[in-house]
């Protein structure tokens, strides 16, 4: 018995995308799962938010890539010294308060680890909730630990800025200090944004929101937070070793 | 229409109150219109400023109502703000954020953008940037005069001139806010395209408009971050005593500046790393619209769909390696200049592919010259006319002569400015029936087209010759210069042409608003197009497809399909030939 072929091929000269039937499942976004109230399924939302954060982080990276290129170019730039009339380079390498910054780095990395533990714990909770329903024992307070360590980092950065100012190192002192303040302050502003998200996640926990909602916030924020930790290490290495 | 009987996954219900429906709306269609009307307001501000410049260039002592005589520094302010409004708030806003917001989700079969709240924030952040930019006109000293490129050290020193105090700060802050808004928008576009395409809408089945918006969003994501970083450094130079861009020993208005060691070229590098991709941010959506319209109104499939996609990607990629051609005058190493020159001329390859395919698309087609098609053809014409002067400017030796002349003004206005504007017009005339449920008045549209096309060429073609005759740009008053006297008749001709062309735009605006209320009622698919927006209600309902998501079976340009009863096959048509099953495709009888 011969039946209708499973696929039809139109003449290739027609259309741009190749009119093959049936459509490739998932090739175009695929099927969207939804809950009864019409909102997208948790996994769809998680995938979308993760993608959004990753794309957004590319934009953030470009800000710091731009600053890095400026850092390198400005370091090598030489212009006429108005006092001597000769070309000179006014870049003076800056001595960083390595101990304090190292401690801050440790705090941020530990915060990142704590957030990852919180995410994994919530993921397990979500799996259990999916199987047997919500209401199991509360998870360890890794999220709170992460928040505290993150605040510790920000406070530590303020301490470093104050310490430098006390030693007469201001943003206008030298191009190297200018870049130090701009890079660290911009990083801190980005981190503060992440902190706001973490505090929101903490709020969802205190308000006993569903595990799915908490996991969504924590999972997506953790991508951002880990990136900020790596970005900080990059900035620290840049400032310390590319002088 | 084939559809998928599942919830569309819409995260927000239809709003009921006026504020949530029209002001702080989460609906991508309303947000798209908000962007569109913001761009419309901006384009009239930009046009007014350009008209004042044209008046000043031939009647330098003319008394302008409310302004008096235009002084040289005021001319520079007009120049700066004209470029700023046009580039940022028109060419970046309308084609991508306006039409992209409205039609991208519908064309890929999504109920909305991926992040509706972020989308709303993106528009209102842009609006704040617009207000801050407007505020620069009204502060002490007025708006800045450092050009839309914000070249340091002029832009970095408050004492450099009127407008360089608070006005310049507001300019930089506005641009920084605009960068943040654009980054949010780009994030949303990319996520929407990657994650929300309906079933069957593979990347290679997307309309070329979507490909253009996709690549434009990627360009925006990579470029605006760098401009933001440059803006932060510039603000620090102006207000915090740093010296990123201001060299030592600079004497401005008789006073030695305290900065030392900075590099003005560093600003140019950072700015043009953004600035050149910005050219493609402005023009790529127009290319997408032109492709869509040339195919639709020629009743032919687009010629070389895949080549068109690869050309868009190629232009986007190459666009990041050519910023140095804006700086041949800066004394860069000849080796660098050679590399930038080579890369710049390489962009001619994908551009030529696109032009060839556009011509191939209309070749022997059943071309219908409705107003959208006229503007699409006009787009191609302007793109070619403006593009042909590109290879001249891409060569350092020629550029050094031509760079500071009107030749460059003519070049970038044709290819970036007016071509992109023609893309906006084409999109407006094409999608107006879907957006407002009525047709635009065709005789008015035709009059608008011919006046604008002829007017545009009358303005910008003579500028090429003025440039070759060494008429410099950026100078406020050259009416007394002896060796430019022979160009004055040309200058006058250009100004008269500008008057007529700007007047013609009022036909468009009248047609736009008149047709919204009085235009002939539109059917759901008045142009017999194949893409998904033409399967929706007119105007589309809140979630676009009425709680259902479409399923796509075909590419976007199935025109003149043999055997198809309507000569075209909708993307959602589940049958192979648009409802008509040819003999050879019929199921065979059981043997």
Interface residues (C-beta under 8 A of the other chain):
Chain A: X1 X2 X3 X4 X8 X10 X11 X13 X14 X15 X16 X17 X18 X19 X21 X22 X23 X24 X25 X26 X27 X28 X29 X30 X31 X32 X33 X34 X38 X39 X40 X41 X44 X47 X48 X51 X52 X55 X56 X58 X59 X60 X61 X62 X63 X64 X65 X66 X67 X69 X70 X73 X74 X77 X78 X79 X80 X81 X82 X88 X89 X90 X91 X170 X171 X172 X175 X178 X182 X186
Chain B: X4 X6 X7 X8 X9 X10 X11 X108 X109 X110 X114 X115 X118 X183 X186 X187 X188 X190 X191 X194 X195 X196 X197 X198 X199 X200 X201 X202 X203 X204 X205 X206 X208 X221 X222 X223 X224 X225 X226 X227 X228 X229 X230 X232 X233 X236 X240 X241 X242 X243 X244 X247 X248 X249 X256 X260 X261 X262 X263 X266 X269 X270 X273 X301 X302 X305 X306 X308 X547 X549 X551 X552 X553 X554 X555 X556 X557 X558 X559 X560 X561 X562 X569 X574 X576 X577 X585 X586 X587 X588 X590 X591
